Amino acid sequence: MRLDPFTVEVIRHGLSAAAEEMSLVMTRSARSPLLREAGDLSSAITDARGDLVGQGRDIPIHLGAMAYTVPELLKVLPVSGLNDGDVLIYNLGALGGNHLNDVKVVRPVFVDGDIVAFAISLAHWPDIGGTWPGSYFAKAIDTFQEAMRIPPVLIATAAGVNTPIMQLLKANVRDPEACEGDLLGQIAATKAGERRIVELCRQHGKDVFTVALARLHDLSEIEMREAIRELPDGVYEGEDYLDDGGAGGEPARIHVKITIAGDEATFDLSDSADRASNFCNTTPFIARSAVAYSARIMSGREMQQNAGALRPLTIVTRQGSILEPGWTAAVAAGNHETSMRIVDAIFRGMQDAIPERLSAGGTTTASVLFFAEPRSDGSWKMLYEVHGGGEGARHDRDGVSATRVHLANTSNTPAEVIEANYKIRVEQQTIRRESGGAGKYRGGDGVVRSYRILAPSMHLTTCIERMVIPPFGMQGGQPGETCRVSLIRNGANVEIDGKSNLVLQQDDLVTIESCGGGGYGIAKEISR
């Protein structure tokens, strides 16, 4: 079939707009502040085979993993078992997944009796059961201690919501009403995606729509191959470290060997540390997601990230390593901490080859503080706080302060929302001055935020990297300051580890000082 290139572009933008609308529906209808305010969610559209073709402007680490979500699902649930109106829910890592809090809701889209696409809504549930409120248990020895594991099951059909499954889910989470509201929002989001996809098929014809999706993959493959061909051939190696999780509690190494050969690139991560002793393991799908993001940055192009763009990339992990630890390993933190180390290792490996396309190390940690407030009826209210920090400087400018970098793309929860919904008072919100690294261009500064506990008790989880290993400088720039977290109780300082679970008391003051970005280039003067 000969395709009008303008029609292909119209369909491409239509898919992107559909995914954007899905995220908007989710944000407007979600119950949890984490989704409604911070936006810890993503939307995507795949073709009938499950290959990613459209995505919203959401969270890169989610979107990269969603490239594998439906293909892995279809290995265990053939399309012949699906019907118009079906909506599936699951969170298993083996099915193109990440950590268990990221719940996928998938709707096959039928046109004239055939599946033409899948609409996917991914949302981070603030609690999904497990040992500790919030489902982040720092000392978890396996994933069974972390959260409820959901295999692919029908949460809805053409007849409506599957009430027994909804009841099962609500019975195993600590905030069932918020869980139900968030899940109904995800179902509604996939319905919005379905409506737009069907409209595209009716407008252009189902056959044209299907062939256009294949063409989009081919175009992205061509563009990625052209971008790789512009890179100098060679073998490049880089490494970075997680603060701990290695043998004997030592830093855990993330190592990459990058081979550029013509129009193909291989990213070999097999020399990374063995399975971590904490919850910083991650799935090979998250490793691939981090590599796909990095390759897009290396390309220097604003290309569409779809399945075609992955074809020139070979990504290698090692069974038994921190990046392929087996499906029973604890992985809660690896989603947003270990994935960031992969990006940093790749940037460090390529910094001399394409310095003008890369930035120095930034606040590559989600800097999570998770507060869980018990209610009198036995349920809990969850506040999942992700903190920005300093961006690494670049070859032509200083880093931005108080922002998210790379794979994280969430917003902060406004202080007014926190104080209106939780027994917490935000006593300080400011820039952490002088925390960015020096250089010809300085790294951005981190943030400082303090939380006063007003409830009789509250559970706290910390999930913070860059407390030991600072964000690196590039081309002679100085590293940024490491992250700090403190607890003041009865006027005394109480030490808090970056990965811990503890119970807070009334009037405790918890303060996080996020890290600054690394500097770029050698400064003529170290001082400002």
C-alpha positions as CSV (number, residue, x, y, z in Angstrom):
1,M,0.0,0.0,0.0
2,R,1.3,3.5,-0.9
3,L,0.9,5.8,2.0
4,D,0.5,9.6,1.9
5,P,3.3,10.8,4.2
6,F,1.0,13.5,5.5
7,T,-1.5,10.8,6.5
8,V,1.2,9.0,8.4
9,E,2.0,12.3,10.3
10,V,-1.6,12.9,11.0
11,I,-1.9,9.5,12.5
12,R,1.3,9.8,14.5
13,H,0.1,13.1,16.1
14,G,-3.3,11.6,16.6
15,L,-1.8,8.8,18.6
16,S,0.3,11.2,20.7
17,A,-2.8,13.3,21.3
18,A,-4.7,10.2,22.4
19,A,-2.1,9.2,24.9
20,E,-2.0,12.8,26.2
21,E,-5.7,12.7,26.7
22,M,-5.4,9.4,28.5
23,S,-3.0,11.0,31.0
24,L,-5.3,14.0,31.4
25,V,-8.3,11.8,32.1
26,M,-6.2,9.9,34.7
27,T,-4.9,13.1,36.4
28,R,-8.4,14.6,36.6
29,S,-10.1,11.5,37.9
30,A,-7.5,9.9,40.3
31,R,-8.1,9.9,44.0
32,S,-4.5,9.8,45.3
33,P,-2.4,13.1,45.4
34,L,0.5,11.2,44.0
35,L,-1.4,10.8,40.8
36,R,-3.6,13.9,40.9
37,E,-0.9,16.4,41.9
38,A,2.5,14.8,41.3
39,G,1.6,12.9,38.1
40,D,3.3,9.6,38.8
41,L,1.6,8.0,35.8
42,S,2.1,7.3,32.1
43,S,0.0,6.5,29.1
44,A,0.9,4.6,25.9
45,I,-0.6,3.1,22.8
46,T,0.8,0.0,21.0
47,D,-0.1,-1.6,17.7
48,A,-1.9,-5.0,17.5
49,R,1.4,-6.9,18.2
50,G,2.1,-4.8,21.4
51,D,4.8,-2.7,19.9
52,L,4.8,0.9,21.2
53,V,3.6,3.5,18.7
54,G,2.3,6.4,20.8
55,Q,3.0,7.9,24.2
56,G,2.2,10.9,26.4
57,R,4.7,13.4,27.7
58,D,5.0,11.4,30.9
59,I,7.7,9.5,32.8
60,P,10.5,8.1,30.6
61,I,11.3,5.1,32.8
62,H,7.6,4.1,32.6
63,L,7.3,4.6,28.9
64,G,10.5,2.6,28.1
65,A,9.2,-0.4,30.1
66,M,5.8,-0.1,28.4
67,A,7.5,-1.0,25.1
68,Y,7.6,-4.6,26.6
69,T,4.4,-4.7,28.6
70,V,2.0,-6.0,25.9
71,P,4.4,-8.3,24.0
72,E,5.2,-10.1,27.2
73,L,1.5,-10.2,28.1
74,L,0.6,-11.8,24.8
75,K,3.1,-14.6,25.4
76,V,0.9,-15.8,28.3
77,L,-2.5,-14.5,27.1
78,P,-3.1,-14.9,23.4
79,V,-5.3,-12.4,21.6
80,S,-7.7,-15.2,20.8
81,G,-8.8,-15.0,24.4
82,L,-9.6,-11.3,24.4
83,N,-13.0,-9.7,23.6
84,D,-14.2,-6.2,22.8
85,G,-14.7,-4.3,26.1
86,D,-12.1,-6.4,28.1
87,V,-9.7,-4.5,30.4
88,L,-6.8,-6.3,32.0
89,I,-4.9,-5.4,35.1
90,Y,-1.5,-6.8,36.2
91,N,1.9,-5.7,37.8
92,L,4.2,-8.8,37.5
93,G,7.8,-7.9,36.7
94,A,8.1,-10.8,34.3
95,L,5.4,-9.2,32.1
96,G,7.4,-6.3,30.9
97,G,7.2,-4.8,34.3
98,N,9.1,-2.8,36.9
99,H,8.3,-2.5,40.6
100,L,5.0,-3.8,41.8
101,N,3.5,-0.4,42.7
102,D,3.4,0.4,39.0
103,V,0.1,-1.2,38.0
104,K,-0.8,-1.5,34.3
105,V,-4.3,-1.4,33.0
106,V,-4.5,-2.6,29.4
107,R,-7.4,-2.4,27.0
108,P,-7.4,-4.1,23.5
109,V,-9.0,-1.9,20.9
110,F,-11.2,-3.6,18.4
111,V,-12.4,-2.3,15.1
112,D,-14.7,-4.4,12.9
113,G,-13.9,-7.4,15.1
114,D,-10.1,-7.2,14.9
115,I,-7.6,-5.9,17.5
116,V,-5.9,-2.9,16.0
117,A,-4.1,-1.5,19.1
118,F,-3.8,-1.6,22.9
119,A,-4.3,1.3,25.2
120,I,-2.2,1.2,28.4
121,S,-2.5,3.2,31.6
122,L,0.3,2.8,34.1
123,A,-0.1,4.4,37.6
124,H,2.0,4.2,40.7
125,W,-0.3,3.0,43.5
126,P,0.6,4.6,46.8
127,D,0.1,1.3,48.5
128,I,-0.3,-2.2,47.1
129,G,0.0,-4.3,50.3
130,G,3.1,-6.0,51.5
131,T,5.1,-5.7,54.8
132,W,5.2,-2.0,55.2
133,P,2.7,0.9,54.5
134,G,3.5,2.2,51.0
135,S,4.9,-1.2,49.8
136,Y,8.6,0.0,50.0
137,F,10.3,-2.3,52.5
138,A,14.0,-1.6,52.7
139,K,15.0,-4.9,54.2
140,A,12.8,-7.1,51.9
141,I,14.6,-10.3,51.1
142,D,12.2,-11.0,48.2
143,T,9.3,-9.3,46.3
144,F,6.7,-11.2,48.2
145,Q,7.5,-9.0,51.2
146,E,7.1,-5.9,49.1
147,A,3.6,-6.0,47.7
148,M,0.6,-7.9,46.3
149,R,1.5,-9.6,43.0
150,I,-1.3,-9.3,40.4
151,P,-1.3,-11.7,37.4
152,P,-3.2,-10.7,34.3
153,V,-6.9,-10.7,35.2
154,L,-10.0,-9.0,33.8
155,I,-10.8,-6.0,35.8
156,A,-13.6,-5.1,33.5
157,T,-15.6,-6.4,30.5
158,A,-18.2,-5.0,28.2
159,A,-20.7,-5.7,31.0
160,G,-18.8,-3.5,33.5
161,V,-16.3,-3.7,36.3
162,N,-15.4,-7.1,37.6
163,T,-16.7,-6.7,41.2
164,P,-15.0,-9.8,42.7
165,I,-11.6,-8.7,41.4
166,M,-12.1,-5.2,42.6
167,Q,-13.1,-6.5,46.1
168,L,-10.0,-8.7,46.1
169,L,-7.7,-5.8,45.3
170,K,-9.3,-3.5,47.9
171,A,-9.0,-6.2,50.6
172,N,-5.2,-6.3,50.1
173,V,-4.3,-2.6,50.1
174,R,-4.2,-0.1,53.0
175,D,-6.3,2.7,51.4
176,P,-9.0,0.8,49.5
177,E,-11.1,3.8,48.6
178,A,-8.2,5.6,47.0
179,C,-7.2,2.4,45.3
180,E,-10.7,2.0,43.8
181,G,-10.8,5.6,42.7
182,D,-7.4,5.4,41.0
183,L,-8.2,2.1,39.3
184,L,-11.5,3.5,37.9
185,G,-9.5,6.4,36.6
186,Q,-7.1,4.1,34.8
187,I,-10.0,2.2,33.2
188,A,-11.5,5.5,32.1
189,A,-8.2,6.6,30.6
190,T,-8.0,3.5,28.5
191,K,-11.5,4.1,27.3
192,A,-10.6,7.5,26.2
193,G,-7.6,6.1,24.3
194,E,-9.9,3.5,22.6
195,R,-12.3,6.2,21.5
196,R,-9.6,8.2,19.8
197,I,-8.0,5.1,18.1
198,V,-11.4,4.1,16.7
199,E,-11.9,7.6,15.4
200,L,-8.6,7.4,13.6
201,C,-9.5,4.1,12.0
202,R,-12.9,5.5,10.9
203,Q,-11.4,8.6,9.5
204,H,-8.5,7.0,7.5
205,G,-9.6,3.4,7.2
206,K,-8.5,0.4,9.3
207,D,-6.0,-0.8,6.7
208,V,-4.4,2.6,6.3
209,F,-4.2,2.9,10.1
210,T,-2.5,-0.5,10.4
211,V,0.0,0.1,7.7
212,A,0.8,3.6,9.0
213,L,1.8,2.1,12.4
214,A,4.2,-0.2,10.7
215,R,5.6,2.8,8.7
216,L,6.1,4.7,12.0
217,H,8.3,1.9,13.3
218,D,10.3,1.9,10.1
219,L,10.8,5.7,10.2
220,S,12.1,5.7,13.7
221,E,14.4,2.8,13.0
222,I,15.8,4.8,10.0
223,E,16.3,7.9,12.1
224,M,18.0,6.0,15.0
225,R,20.3,4.2,12.6
226,E,21.3,7.5,11.0
227,A,22.0,9.0,14.5
228,I,24.1,6.0,15.5
229,R,26.0,6.2,12.2
230,E,27.0,9.8,13.1
231,L,28.7,8.6,16.3
232,P,32.4,7.7,16.2
233,D,32.8,3.9,16.0
234,G,34.5,2.4,19.0
235,V,34.1,0.8,22.4
236,Y,33.3,3.0,25.3
237,E,33.1,2.1,29.0
238,G,31.5,3.9,31.9
239,E,30.5,3.1,35.4
240,D,28.7,4.5,38.4
241,Y,27.7,3.2,41.8
242,L,24.7,2.9,44.0
243,D,25.4,3.9,47.6
244,D,25.1,0.4,48.9
245,G,23.7,-3.0,48.0
246,G,27.0,-4.6,47.0
247,A,28.8,-7.4,48.9
248,G,29.1,-6.5,52.6
249,G,27.1,-3.4,52.2
250,E,29.6,-1.8,49.8
251,P,28.5,0.4,46.9
252,A,26.9,-1.6,44.0
253,R,28.6,-1.1,40.7
254,I,26.7,-0.4,37.5
255,H,29.0,-0.9,34.5
256,V,28.3,-0.5,30.8
257,K,30.4,-1.3,27.7
258,I,29.1,0.5,24.6
259,T,30.1,-0.7,21.2
260,I,29.3,1.6,18.3
261,A,29.6,-0.1,14.9
262,G,28.2,1.5,11.9
263,D,24.4,2.0,12.4
264,E,24.1,-0.3,15.4
265,A,24.9,0.0,19.1
266,T,25.4,-2.6,21.8
267,F,25.1,-1.8,25.5
268,D,26.6,-4.6,27.6
269,L,25.6,-4.2,31.3
270,S,26.6,-7.8,32.2
271,D,29.6,-6.6,34.3
272,S,27.4,-4.8,36.8
273,A,27.1,-6.0,40.5
274,D,25.4,-9.2,41.5
275,R,21.9,-9.2,42.9
276,A,21.7,-6.5,45.6
277,S,21.1,-7.2,49.2
278,N,18.4,-4.6,49.4
279,F,15.4,-3.4,47.3
280,C,17.6,-1.8,44.6
281,N,17.4,-4.7,42.2
282,T,15.5,-4.0,39.0
283,T,14.1,-5.9,36.1
284,P,15.8,-6.2,32.7
285,F,12.9,-4.3,31.2
286,I,13.9,-1.3,33.3
287,A,17.5,-1.7,32.2
288,R,16.4,-1.6,28.6
289,S,14.2,1.4,29.3
290,A,17.2,3.3,30.7
291,V,19.3,2.4,27.7
292,A,16.6,3.4,25.3
293,Y,16.3,6.8,27.0
294,S,20.1,7.3,26.9
295,A,20.3,6.3,23.2
296,R,17.7,8.9,22.4
297,I,19.8,11.6,24.3
298,M,23.0,10.4,22.5
299,S,21.3,10.8,19.2
300,G,20.8,14.5,19.6
301,R,17.4,14.2,17.9
302,E,13.8,14.7,18.8
303,M,12.7,11.4,17.4
304,Q,9.6,9.5,18.2
305,Q,10.4,6.8,20.8
306,N,8.7,3.7,19.5
307,A,9.5,0.0,18.9
308,G,11.3,0.8,15.6
309,A,13.8,3.0,17.4
310,L,14.9,0.0,19.5
311,R,15.7,-2.2,16.6
312,P,19.3,-1.0,16.1
313,L,20.0,-1.4,19.9
314,T,21.3,-4.6,21.5
315,I,21.0,-4.6,25.3
316,V,22.8,-7.2,27.3
317,T,22.2,-8.0,31.0
318,R,23.5,-10.9,33.1
319,Q,21.3,-13.4,34.9
320,G,21.8,-13.1,38.7
321,S,23.0,-9.5,38.5
322,I,21.3,-6.5,40.0
323,L,19.8,-5.8,36.6
324,E,18.5,-9.4,36.0
325,P,18.1,-10.7,39.6
326,G,15.2,-13.2,39.0
327,W,11.5,-12.5,39.3
328,T,11.4,-13.0,43.1
329,A,14.0,-10.3,44.0
330,A,13.0,-7.1,45.8
331,V,12.8,-4.3,43.2
332,A,10.9,-1.4,44.7
333,A,13.8,1.1,44.6
334,G,15.4,-0.2,41.4
335,N,12.7,1.4,39.3
336,H,13.9,4.9,39.9
337,E,17.3,4.6,41.6
338,T,19.2,1.8,39.7
339,S,17.8,2.9,36.4
340,M,19.3,6.3,37.0
341,R,22.7,4.8,37.6
342,I,22.5,3.1,34.2
343,V,22.0,6.5,32.5
344,D,24.8,8.0,34.5
345,A,27.2,5.2,33.6
346,I,26.3,5.6,29.9
347,F,26.9,9.4,30.1
348,R,30.2,8.9,31.8
349,G,31.2,6.4,29.1
350,M,30.3,8.7,26.3
351,Q,31.4,12.0,27.8
352,D,34.5,12.4,25.7
353,A,32.9,11.3,22.4
354,I,29.8,13.6,22.5
355,P,30.4,16.1,25.3
356,E,28.1,18.7,23.8
357,R,25.1,16.3,24.0
358,L,25.5,15.3,27.6
359,S,25.1,16.9,31.0
360,A,27.1,16.3,34.2
361,G,25.6,14.2,36.9
362,G,22.4,15.5,38.4
363,T,20.0,14.6,41.1
364,T,19.6,11.1,39.7
365,T,17.6,9.9,42.6
366,A,13.9,10.2,43.3
367,S,14.7,11.2,46.9
368,V,11.5,9.5,48.1
369,L,10.1,10.3,51.5
370,F,6.9,8.2,52.0
371,F,4.6,9.1,54.9
372,A,1.8,6.8,55.9
373,E,-0.8,8.1,58.4
374,P,-3.0,5.6,60.1
375,R,-6.8,6.3,60.3
376,S,-9.0,5.4,63.2
377,D,-10.8,2.8,61.0
378,G,-7.6,0.8,60.4
379,S,-7.0,2.2,56.9
380,W,-4.1,4.5,56.0
381,K,-3.5,7.7,54.1
382,M,-0.4,7.7,51.9
383,L,1.8,10.6,51.0
384,Y,4.5,9.7,48.5
385,E,6.9,12.6,48.1
386,V,9.4,12.8,45.2
387,H,11.9,15.6,45.5
388,G,13.8,17.4,42.7
389,G,17.3,18.7,43.0
390,G,20.1,20.2,40.9
391,E,20.6,19.4,37.2
392,G,24.1,18.8,36.0
393,A,25.7,21.6,34.0
394,R,26.2,21.4,30.3
395,H,28.8,22.6,27.8
396,D,27.0,25.9,27.3
397,R,25.1,26.6,30.5
398,D,24.6,26.2,34.2
399,G,22.4,23.4,35.5
400,V,18.8,24.2,36.5
401,S,18.0,24.2,40.2
402,A,15.1,22.4,41.9
403,T,14.1,20.2,39.0
404,R,13.9,16.6,38.0
405,V,16.3,15.1,35.5
406,H,16.4,12.2,33.1
407,L,14.0,9.4,33.9
408,A,11.9,11.2,36.6
409,N,9.2,13.6,35.4
410,T,6.9,14.1,38.3
411,S,5.8,17.3,40.1
412,N,6.1,18.2,43.7
413,T,2.9,18.0,45.8
414,P,2.0,21.6,46.8
415,A,2.3,22.3,50.5
416,E,-1.3,23.4,50.6
417,V,-2.5,20.0,49.4
418,I,-0.3,18.2,51.9
419,E,-1.5,20.3,54.8
420,A,-5.2,20.0,53.8
421,N,-5.1,16.2,53.5
422,Y,-2.5,15.0,56.1
423,K,-1.5,15.8,59.6
424,I,1.7,17.3,58.4
425,R,2.9,20.9,58.3
426,V,5.5,21.9,55.6
427,E,7.7,24.2,57.6
428,Q,10.4,24.9,54.9
429,Q,10.7,24.9,51.2
430,T,13.8,26.6,49.8
431,I,16.8,26.2,47.5
432,R,19.8,24.5,48.9
433,R,22.3,27.2,48.0
434,E,25.9,26.3,47.0
435,S,25.0,22.6,46.6
436,G,25.8,22.6,42.8
437,G,29.3,21.6,41.8
438,A,31.8,24.3,40.6
439,G,33.1,24.5,37.0
440,K,33.1,26.7,34.0
441,Y,29.4,26.1,34.3
442,R,27.9,25.3,37.7
443,G,25.6,22.5,38.6
444,G,22.1,23.4,39.7
445,D,21.2,23.6,43.4
446,G,19.1,21.2,45.3
447,V,16.1,21.8,47.4
448,V,15.4,21.8,51.2
449,R,11.9,20.7,52.5
450,S,10.9,20.1,56.1
451,Y,7.9,18.2,57.4
452,R,6.5,18.6,60.9
453,I,4.5,15.6,62.1
454,L,1.2,16.6,63.7
455,A,-0.4,13.1,64.0
456,P,0.3,11.0,67.1
457,S,2.3,8.7,65.0
458,M,3.2,8.2,61.3
459,H,5.3,5.6,59.4
460,L,8.1,6.9,57.2
461,T,10.0,5.2,54.4
462,T,13.2,6.7,52.9
463,C,14.4,5.7,49.5
464,I,17.3,8.0,48.6
465,E,20.4,7.6,46.6
466,R,23.4,10.0,46.2
467,M,23.9,10.2,50.0
468,V,27.3,8.6,49.6
469,I,28.3,8.8,45.9
470,P,27.9,12.4,44.7
471,P,26.6,13.5,41.3
472,F,29.7,13.6,39.1
473,G,31.2,16.6,37.3
474,M,32.1,16.5,33.6
475,Q,35.1,17.6,31.7
476,G,36.9,18.8,34.9
477,G,33.8,20.1,36.7
478,Q,33.4,19.4,40.4
479,P,30.8,17.0,41.8
480,G,27.6,18.3,43.4
481,E,26.8,17.9,47.1
482,T,25.4,14.6,48.3
483,C,21.8,14.3,49.6
484,R,21.1,14.6,53.3
485,V,18.0,13.6,55.4
486,S,17.6,14.4,59.1
487,L,15.2,13.8,61.9
488,I,14.9,16.1,64.9
489,R,13.1,14.6,67.8
490,N,12.8,16.4,71.2
491,G,15.5,18.8,70.1
492,A,18.0,16.0,69.3
493,N,19.2,14.8,65.9
494,V,18.3,11.2,65.1
495,E,20.3,9.5,62.3
496,I,18.3,8.3,59.3
497,D,19.6,6.1,56.6
498,G,18.8,6.6,53.0
499,K,16.9,3.4,52.8
500,S,14.9,2.8,56.0
501,N,11.5,2.2,57.5
502,L,10.7,3.8,60.9
503,V,7.8,5.1,63.0
504,L,7.7,8.9,63.6
505,Q,6.3,10.6,66.7
506,Q,4.2,13.7,67.0
507,D,6.3,16.9,66.6
508,D,9.1,15.1,64.8
509,L,10.7,17.3,62.1
510,V,11.9,15.5,59.0
511,T,14.1,17.5,56.6
512,I,15.5,16.5,53.2
513,E,18.3,18.4,51.5
514,S,18.5,17.1,47.9
515,C,21.8,16.9,46.0
516,G,23.2,19.5,43.7
517,G,24.2,18.8,40.1
518,G,27.8,18.4,38.9
519,G,29.7,21.2,37.3
520,Y,30.9,21.2,33.7
521,G,34.4,22.2,32.6
522,I,37.3,23.6,34.7
523,A,36.5,26.9,36.5
524,K,39.0,29.7,36.4
525,E,37.9,30.4,40.0
526,I,36.3,27.8,42.2
527,S,34.3,30.4,44.1
528,R,31.3,32.1,42.5
